[in-house]
Amino acid sequence: MGTTRGFLIGRFQPFHNGHCQLVEEIATEVDELIVGIGSADDSHTIRNPFTAGERIMMITKTLESVGITTYTVPIEDLDRNSVWVSHVESMSPRFEVAYSNNPLVIQLFIEAGVEVRQTTMFNRDDLKGSEIRELMIEGGDWQQYVPQAIVEVVAPSNS
């Protein structure tokens, strides 16, 4: 029997405690996990403040500390949904199952013949990237919502 590899895509702006719990849950179902950094070509905006490189560092450092083996790959946006899954597959190691709660992502993977599993939404009322970004801009207490490794990447002099 071969290795089962899963794929999870998100913008991870920033990677927060809910994402970390999600990865830990998925890791119980697969042998390896590919984390796709969505909107990898977008940064320095309110919606996407961090670069793909910063997000890769955030995720790598966080998941090293919890002992999960992953591959993190940047996935640039395409404005052509009909070829999006092929684009993802060309940028990633082979995978058997995709994880998402996004209706469009689910539809595209299913149409491409990829097994899709929906995921638990951990503490969604408190763990929303948009609200965490707002706290960061306002100087609020955003650190409680992200793993310590994220604090060290985002604000190394303040950790």
VMD Tcl script that draws the C-alpha trace (Angstrom):
set ca {
  {0.00 0.00 0.00}
  {1.37 3.41 -0.99}
  {1.51 6.69 0.80}
  {-1.72 8.67 1.02}
  {-1.10 12.34 0.39}
  {-3.65 15.08 0.98}
  {-3.87 18.62 -0.35}
  {-5.17 21.67 1.55}
  {-5.35 25.10 -0.03}
  {-5.87 28.40 1.73}
  {-4.66 31.97 1.68}
  {-3.47 31.68 5.30}
  {-3.42 35.45 5.84}
  {-2.23 34.75 8.51}
  {-1.95 31.05 9.41}
  {-3.91 30.94 12.69}
  {-4.77 28.49 15.47}
  {-7.79 27.16 13.56}
  {-5.58 26.34 10.56}
  {-3.13 24.57 12.88}
  {-5.93 22.45 14.40}
  {-7.22 21.70 10.91}
  {-3.80 20.45 9.75}
  {-3.49 18.31 12.89}
  {-6.91 16.74 12.13}
  {-6.06 16.09 8.46}
  {-2.74 14.54 9.51}
  {-4.70 11.75 11.22}
  {-6.20 10.80 7.82}
  {-3.19 11.02 5.48}
  {0.50 10.10 5.58}
  {1.67 13.39 4.06}
  {0.05 16.77 3.51}
  {0.60 19.37 0.84}
  {-0.34 22.87 1.97}
  {-1.12 25.08 -1.01}
  {-0.58 28.79 -0.49}
  {-3.47 30.30 -2.45}
  {-3.25 33.77 -3.99}
  {0.53 33.35 -3.87}
  {0.97 36.20 -6.33}
  {-0.88 38.73 -4.15}
  {0.60 40.61 -1.18}
  {0.86 44.02 0.47}
  {-2.92 44.55 0.51}
  {-5.36 44.58 3.41}
  {-6.85 41.26 2.25}
  {-3.47 39.65 1.45}
  {-0.80 41.47 3.48}
  {1.81 38.70 3.54}
  {3.92 37.42 0.66}
  {3.89 33.77 -0.33}
  {7.38 33.47 1.14}
  {6.26 34.88 4.48}
  {3.30 32.50 4.56}
  {5.51 29.53 3.68}
  {7.82 30.48 6.56}
  {4.86 30.87 8.95}
  {3.46 27.46 8.07}
  {6.80 25.65 8.00}
  {7.87 26.99 11.40}
  {4.47 26.27 12.96}
  {4.17 22.74 11.66}
  {7.79 21.89 12.56}
  {6.90 22.71 16.14}
  {3.94 20.29 16.11}
  {5.79 17.52 14.27}
  {3.73 17.24 11.08}
  {5.45 16.45 7.77}
  {4.17 18.73 5.03}
  {5.11 20.16 1.66}
  {4.20 23.82 1.22}
  {3.74 25.07 -2.34}
  {2.72 28.46 -3.73}
  {-0.37 28.48 -5.95}
  {-0.91 31.65 -7.98}
  {-4.43 32.77 -8.81}
  {-5.86 31.96 -12.23}
  {-8.87 33.66 -13.71}
  {-9.84 30.44 -15.51}
  {-11.61 27.98 -13.24}
  {-11.75 25.33 -15.98}
  {-7.97 24.78 -15.75}
  {-7.44 25.58 -12.06}
  {-7.12 21.96 -10.84}
  {-4.59 21.20 -13.59}
  {-2.66 24.28 -12.47}
  {-2.71 23.09 -8.84}
  {-1.59 19.60 -9.87}
  {1.27 21.04 -11.94}
  {2.55 22.99 -8.92}
  {2.21 20.19 -6.35}
  {3.44 16.72 -5.60}
  {0.85 14.07 -6.52}
  {-2.08 13.83 -4.08}
  {-5.10 11.56 -3.70}
  {-7.51 13.69 -1.68}
  {-8.21 17.41 -1.43}
  {-9.55 19.15 1.68}
  {-11.75 22.22 1.41}
  {-14.97 23.85 2.57}
  {-15.04 26.31 -0.33}
  {-17.96 25.38 -2.63}
  {-16.14 26.39 -5.83}
  {-12.94 24.54 -4.88}
  {-14.99 21.45 -4.00}
  {-16.84 21.61 -7.33}
  {-13.63 22.04 -9.36}
  {-11.85 19.12 -7.68}
  {-14.91 16.84 -8.02}
  {-15.24 17.73 -11.72}
  {-11.56 16.79 -12.13}
  {-12.15 13.41 -10.47}
  {-10.33 14.20 -7.23}
  {-11.75 12.93 -3.93}
  {-12.75 15.86 -1.72}
  {-13.25 15.83 2.04}
  {-14.77 18.72 3.92}
  {-13.09 19.82 7.12}
  {-14.01 20.94 10.60}
  {-14.21 24.69 11.11}
  {-12.39 25.23 14.41}
  {-13.66 28.09 16.59}
  {-14.78 29.97 13.46}
  {-16.42 32.76 15.48}
  {-13.05 33.83 16.92}
  {-10.66 32.61 14.25}
  {-11.28 34.62 11.10}
  {-8.31 35.86 9.13}
  {-10.02 39.17 8.34}
  {-10.57 39.91 12.03}
  {-7.03 38.89 12.96}
  {-5.66 41.17 10.22}
  {-7.81 44.01 11.54}
  {-6.38 43.49 15.04}
  {-2.87 43.53 13.58}
  {-3.52 46.85 11.83}
  {-5.10 48.39 14.94}
  {-2.36 47.17 17.28}
  {-4.79 44.86 19.08}
  {-4.14 41.50 20.75}
  {-3.85 39.33 17.62}
  {-1.10 37.12 19.06}
  {-3.57 35.00 21.06}
  {-5.15 33.76 17.82}
  {-2.00 32.47 16.12}
  {0.70 29.92 16.97}
  {3.84 31.37 18.59}
  {5.85 30.69 15.43}
  {3.61 33.15 13.55}
  {4.26 35.86 16.13}
  {7.99 35.30 15.67}
  {7.73 35.60 11.87}
  {5.40 38.62 11.85}
  {6.94 40.58 14.72}
  {10.37 39.09 15.49}
  {11.41 42.02 17.66}
  {8.21 41.82 19.72}
  {8.20 38.08 20.51}
}
mol new
graphics top color blue
foreach p $ca { graphics top sphere $p radius 0.5 }
foreach p [lrange $ca 0 end-1] q [lrange $ca 1 end] { graphics top cylinder $p $q radius 0.2 }
display resetview
